[in-house]
């Protein structure tokens, strides 16, 4: 993996006239690193480059407003919209693409906890990869620890979920990404995640259905093998909808 300290050694960085997005893209391609919408690329972007990326997105967003024939020069409501949108994408709703995973302190399971633990509902916010419309919902996480499981604080589950969801996502893929991350951090005997969300690509556009929600789940380990444990987890989740 490319380390941040090595980024400045990239010869393409010598060309000051090259847009920062091109430099980052070339770096990713050279490392054969995937950079889909829901991938994290923090190891390939410096803090200084992130600021330049913000400026670049602002310029491109201004071009979008111009192409939409919006008179931002004289419309006081949109005269700074390009900058606001750029900051929203880079620093807020897509922040999970550009920053490293939150620091998580892990503790050994000295109490040998081996009973079902459920965390949730955790409110999550994302955007669909297809239209960049909001995806807003809740997540429930079930963990079946063992004596070797790392224990993390309850708030840390929310931080990990926020980091994963802070990218353009497809709900099915987002839940799998979160499951992989929690599995890696805690190493439990079993992991279960259920997500329920409203998709504004359906509510705001398209069929304009305000009531439909999507519910999906990921089951790992003993949750996948033991139907009784799976039923217990699902029965302890409050009524959704």
C-alpha positions as CSV (number, residue, x, y, z in Angstrom):
1,X,0.0,0.0,0.0
2,X,1.3,3.5,-0.9
3,X,2.1,5.4,2.3
4,X,1.5,9.2,2.6
5,X,5.2,9.8,3.1
6,X,5.8,8.4,-0.4
7,X,3.3,10.5,-2.2
8,X,5.6,13.5,-2.6
9,X,8.1,11.3,-4.4
10,X,5.7,10.7,-7.3
11,X,7.3,12.3,-10.4
12,X,3.9,13.4,-11.7
13,X,3.6,15.8,-8.8
14,X,6.4,18.0,-10.3
15,X,3.9,19.3,-12.9
16,X,2.3,22.1,-11.1
17,X,-0.1,22.7,-14.1
18,X,-1.7,19.3,-13.7
19,X,-5.0,19.2,-12.0
20,X,-4.8,17.6,-8.6
21,X,-7.5,15.1,-9.5
22,X,-5.3,13.9,-12.4
23,X,-2.3,13.5,-10.1
24,X,-4.3,11.4,-7.6
25,X,-5.9,9.3,-10.4
26,X,-2.4,8.6,-11.9
27,X,-1.1,7.6,-8.5
28,X,-4.1,5.2,-8.0
29,X,-3.6,3.7,-11.5
30,X,0.1,3.2,-10.9
31,X,-0.6,1.4,-7.7
32,X,-3.4,-0.6,-9.3
33,X,-5.7,0.6,-6.6
34,X,-9.4,0.6,-7.3
35,X,-11.2,3.9,-6.9
36,X,-14.9,3.2,-7.3
37,X,-17.4,5.6,-5.8
38,X,-17.5,3.6,-2.5
39,X,-13.8,3.0,-2.2
40,X,-11.6,4.8,0.3
41,X,-8.5,6.4,-1.2
42,X,-7.1,8.2,1.8
43,X,-3.7,6.6,1.5
44,X,-3.2,8.3,-1.9
45,X,-4.3,11.8,-1.1
46,X,-2.4,14.3,1.1
47,X,-4.2,17.0,3.3
48,X,-2.8,19.7,1.0
49,X,-4.1,17.9,-2.1
50,X,-7.6,17.6,-0.5
51,X,-7.7,21.4,-0.2
52,X,-6.7,21.7,-3.9
53,X,-9.3,19.1,-4.8
54,X,-12.0,21.2,-3.0
55,X,-11.0,24.2,-5.2
56,X,-11.1,22.0,-8.4
57,X,-14.5,20.6,-7.5
58,X,-15.8,24.2,-7.0
59,X,-14.6,25.2,-10.5
60,X,-16.3,22.1,-12.0
61,X,-19.5,22.7,-10.1
62,X,-19.6,26.3,-11.3
63,X,-19.4,24.9,-14.8
64,X,-22.5,22.7,-14.0
65,X,-24.4,25.7,-12.7
66,X,-23.4,27.7,-15.8
67,X,-24.6,24.8,-18.0
68,X,-27.9,24.8,-16.1
69,X,-28.2,28.4,-17.2
70,X,-28.3,29.8,-13.6
71,X,-27.1,33.4,-13.3
72,X,-24.9,32.9,-10.3
73,X,-23.3,36.3,-10.8
74,X,-26.6,38.2,-10.1
75,X,-28.6,35.6,-8.2
76,X,-27.8,36.2,-4.5
77,X,-29.1,32.7,-3.6
78,X,-26.6,30.9,-5.8
79,X,-23.6,33.2,-5.9
80,X,-21.6,30.9,-3.6
81,X,-23.4,27.6,-4.3
82,X,-20.5,26.0,-6.2
83,X,-18.2,26.4,-3.2
84,X,-20.9,25.2,-0.8
85,X,-21.6,22.1,-2.9
86,X,-17.8,21.3,-3.2
87,X,-17.4,21.5,0.6
88,X,-20.5,19.4,1.1
89,X,-19.1,16.6,-1.2
90,X,-15.5,16.6,-0.2
91,X,-15.7,17.5,3.5
92,X,-19.0,16.1,4.5
93,X,-21.2,13.6,2.6
94,X,-18.3,11.9,0.7
95,X,-15.7,12.4,3.5
96,X,-15.4,8.6,4.0
97,X,-13.6,8.4,0.6
98,X,-10.8,10.8,1.5
99,X,-10.0,10.3,5.2
100,X,-8.5,7.3,7.0
101,X,-10.7,5.0,9.1
102,X,-11.5,6.5,12.6
103,X,-9.1,5.4,15.3
104,X,-10.6,2.6,17.3
105,X,-9.3,1.4,20.6
106,X,-9.7,-2.3,20.9
107,X,-9.6,-4.1,24.3
108,X,-9.2,-7.8,25.0
109,X,-12.3,-9.7,26.1
110,X,-11.0,-10.2,29.7
111,X,-14.5,-10.9,30.9
112,X,-14.9,-13.7,28.4
113,X,-18.2,-12.3,27.1
114,X,-20.0,-14.8,25.0
115,X,-23.6,-13.6,24.9
116,X,-25.4,-11.8,22.1
117,X,-24.8,-8.1,22.0
118,X,-26.9,-5.7,19.8
119,X,-26.0,-2.1,19.0
120,X,-28.6,0.1,17.4
121,X,-30.4,1.7,15.9
122,X,-27.6,3.7,14.5
123,X,-28.8,6.5,12.2
124,X,-26.8,6.6,8.9
125,X,-26.7,9.0,6.0
126,X,-25.3,8.3,2.6
127,X,-25.9,9.0,-1.1
128,X,-26.8,6.6,-3.8
129,X,-24.1,6.1,-6.5
130,X,-26.6,6.4,-9.3
131,X,-28.0,9.9,-8.7
132,X,-26.2,11.2,-5.6
133,X,-29.6,11.4,-3.9
134,X,-29.7,11.0,-0.1
135,X,-30.0,7.5,1.5
136,X,-31.1,7.9,5.1
137,X,-31.7,5.0,7.4
138,X,-30.9,2.9,10.5
139,X,-28.5,0.1,11.2
140,X,-28.6,-2.7,13.8
141,X,-25.5,-4.7,14.6
142,X,-25.4,-8.0,16.4
143,X,-22.2,-9.4,17.7
144,X,-21.6,-12.9,19.2
145,X,-18.1,-12.5,20.9
146,X,-15.7,-15.2,22.0
147,X,-12.8,-15.1,24.4
148,X,-10.5,-13.8,21.6
149,X,-12.9,-11.1,20.4
150,X,-11.7,-7.5,20.6
151,X,-14.1,-5.3,22.5
152,X,-14.8,-1.8,21.2
153,X,-16.9,1.0,22.6
154,X,-20.5,1.3,21.5
155,X,-19.9,4.7,20.0
156,X,-17.2,3.2,17.8
157,X,-19.7,1.2,15.9
158,X,-21.4,4.4,14.9
159,X,-18.1,6.0,13.8
160,X,-17.3,3.0,11.7
161,X,-20.8,3.0,10.1
162,X,-20.4,6.8,9.4
163,X,-17.1,6.3,7.7
164,X,-18.4,3.5,5.4
165,X,-21.6,5.4,4.6
166,X,-19.8,8.7,3.9
167,X,-19.4,7.7,0.3
168,X,-21.7,7.2,-2.7
169,X,-23.1,3.8,-1.9
170,X,-25.4,1.0,-2.9
171,X,-27.1,-0.2,0.2
172,X,-26.3,-3.9,-0.4
173,X,-22.6,-3.1,-0.9
174,X,-22.5,-0.7,2.1
175,X,-23.7,-3.3,4.5
176,X,-21.1,-5.8,3.3
177,X,-18.3,-3.2,3.6
178,X,-19.4,-2.5,7.1
179,X,-19.6,-6.1,8.0
180,X,-16.1,-6.7,6.6
181,X,-14.7,-3.8,8.7
182,X,-16.3,-4.8,12.0
183,X,-15.3,-8.5,11.4
184,X,-11.7,-7.3,10.9
185,X,-11.7,-5.1,14.0
186,X,-13.4,-7.5,16.5
187,X,-13.0,-11.1,15.2
188,X,-16.3,-12.4,16.7
189,X,-17.8,-15.8,16.4
190,X,-20.7,-14.2,14.6
191,X,-21.8,-10.9,13.1
192,X,-25.2,-9.8,11.9
193,X,-26.2,-6.4,10.4
194,X,-29.6,-5.2,9.3
195,X,-30.1,-1.9,7.5
196,X,-33.4,-0.2,6.7
197,X,-33.2,3.0,4.6
198,X,-35.2,5.4,2.6
199,X,-33.8,6.2,-0.9
200,X,-34.5,9.7,-2.2
201,X,-33.7,8.6,-5.7
202,X,-37.2,7.0,-5.4
203,X,-38.8,9.6,-3.2
204,X,-37.5,12.8,-4.8
205,X,-37.4,11.7,-8.4
206,X,-38.5,8.7,-10.5
207,X,-41.6,7.1,-9.1
208,X,-41.7,9.7,-6.2
209,X,-42.7,7.0,-3.7
210,X,-42.2,8.6,-0.3
211,X,-43.1,5.5,1.7
212,X,-40.9,2.7,0.3
213,X,-37.9,1.5,2.2
214,X,-35.2,-1.1,1.6
215,X,-34.2,-3.6,4.2
216,X,-31.3,-5.9,3.8
217,X,-29.0,-7.9,6.0
218,X,-25.6,-9.6,6.3
219,X,-25.1,-12.7,8.5
220,X,-21.7,-14.1,9.3
221,X,-20.4,-17.0,11.4
222,X,-22.8,-18.5,13.9
223,X,-25.6,-16.2,12.8
224,X,-25.5,-17.9,9.4
225,X,-25.2,-21.4,10.8
226,X,-27.6,-21.2,13.8
227,X,-31.2,-20.3,12.9
228,X,-32.2,-20.0,16.5
229,X,-29.5,-17.3,17.1
230,X,-30.6,-15.5,14.0
231,X,-34.2,-15.5,15.0
232,X,-33.2,-14.2,18.5
233,X,-31.3,-11.3,16.9
234,X,-34.1,-10.4,14.6
235,X,-36.7,-10.7,17.3
236,X,-34.8,-8.2,19.5
237,X,-34.7,-5.5,16.8
238,X,-37.5,-3.0,17.4
239,X,-40.3,-3.0,14.8
240,X,-39.0,-1.4,11.7
241,X,-40.8,0.9,9.3
